Amino acid sequence: EQKIRLGSLWVSKAGNNYIFQVGKLIGSQLAVEEKDSTRSIDIYQAYPRVIEKIVQITLPSNVTIDGMDALNMNVVNESCSFVSTAIKEGNILTIHTIKTFKKVYDENEKWINYYNVLKEAYSFTQKKIIININK
């Protein structure tokens, strides 16, 4: 279990509310661009792997959250996947992400599978929620 103190780096005030760059909590992800969508060599990886992150944030009881739906993502294919969910139960916000690379080898024609997953994982890191302070 790791506790993170949120400073002004990922949280900014907007009137009575706060904008929280919550996607950054899963760590940096590879940014791919349109020019990276094609590849001419086959894909080799050291081993299949699953990278799972579970983040729980305890919120004050007087808040609501906008933008949580954007944290639910699902890209699954035969080569790899990125799945994320966000659930608020009581005053606990739980964000769960799983990025899976299923194979050691894939033909270069399958690169689009990896590209789509990498693009979605990076997109997640750019997600923000608004924490509304209810008085």
N, C-alpha and C positions, 0 to 999 in steps of 0.2 A: 504494500500500500504506500502510495506516494502522495503527500499533500503539496499542493501548489498554491502559492500566494499570488493572487491576481492583482497586478499593478496596473498602471495606466497604459501599459504596452498593449493589452488585449481588451481593455474595458475603457469606454469613454462615456462621458455624461452627455445626455441629450435632453435638456429640460429637466423634468422630474424623473426621467427614465435613464437607462444605461444601454449602450450598444456593446455587446459582448462578442468578440471574434472567437466563438466557441470551437470552430473547426480547427483552430491551431493547436488544440489540446492533444490531437493524435500525433503530433510531430510533423516534421516536414515530409512532403511527398514529391516525387519526381514530376516536374512540370513538363508536359509534352505539348508541342505546337502542331498545327496542321501539317507543316513540312515533315514532321516525324511520323505521319500516318502510314508511310510506306517504308519497306525495308527490303534489302536485297540479299541478306544472309540469314541462315537459319538461326533459331533461338536455342541457346544452350544455357542451362542454369545448373548450379552446383547440386541442388536438391529441391524437391517439392517443399513448400512451407506454408504455414498459416501464421498471419500476424494479426493478433487480436488485441484490441484496446477496450477497456471498460472505464468510463469516467463517470463518477458520481459527484454531483454538485448539490450541496445543501443550501437552499434558498430561504430567505426570510418568509414567514407565512403570509405576508401582505403583498406578494408579487404575483403577477401573471406574466406569461411569456408569449411573445409574437415571433413567428418565423420558425417554430419548431418543426413544422411539416417538411421544410426544406432539408432537414437533417436525415430524413428517411430516404435512402438511396439503395438501388438494387441493380447491379450489372453482373450477370452470371453467364458464363459460356463454358465451352468444353476445356479451355486452357486455364482460366483464372476467374476470379470474381472479386467484387467489392460490394459489401452489404453493410448498411448502417441503419440503426434505429435510435430514436430518441423518445423517451417516455418520462412523463412527470407524474409521480405518485406522491401525493401529499406535498411536502416541501423538498422532495428529492428529484432532481433531474438526472436521469441515467442515459448516457450516450454509449452505444456499443457499436464498434466497427470490427469487421473481419475482412482482411484481404488475403486471398488464397491464390497461390501459384501451384497448379496441380501436376505439372510435368517437368521433367528434366530437359526434354528436347521437344521442339515443335518446328515444323517447316516454316520458312519465311512467309508463306501465304497466310499463316495463322497470326501474323503480327498484329493485325487489326483487333484481334481479341485482347491482346495485351495493351495495345494503345487505348482502347475504350475503357479498360479498367484503370489504367494509370491516369487517364484524363478525369475520370470520375473521382478517384481518390484525391487528386490535386484539387478538384472543384470543391470537395468537402472541406478542405483546409481554408477555403475562402468564405465559408458560410458564417453568418452572423445571426444572432437572435437579439431581440429587444426585451429587456427586463423592465416591465412596467411596475412602478411603485404605486400601490393603491393606498390611499390614506383614509 
